[in-house]
Amino acid sequence: MEFEFDISEQDFEVLKSSNYKFKAFYYILFNEAQSTFGTGHPNPRKYTAEEFEDVKNKVLYKSDHDLKLFIKEFSKEKNLAEEYFQSFSKNVFQ
């Protein structure tokens, strides 16, 4: 399965300019996508363009401090360990 969402040139420039934001964006979208494929989820959901836009804007345009808090909150909501973002980033982006 795959899904596609558009981003603007400005969004792309932000992603290229910040490794932290790029990793955070990948981390959050990866975990959101998991809930759409049905693996371990009895009722997979559809990830909407509106949800994507909301996450994209939060990740790309929050300060690094606020983004760190957002990642922490997101991880807690998904029942992921607080350190999971760091280990996920190390494993995926070696």
Secondary structure, DSSP 8 states (H G I E B T S, - for coil): --------HHHHHHHHH-HHHHHHHHHHHHHHHHHHH-TT-SS-----HHHHHHHHHHHHHS-HHHHHHHHHHHHHHTT--TTHHHHHHHHHT-
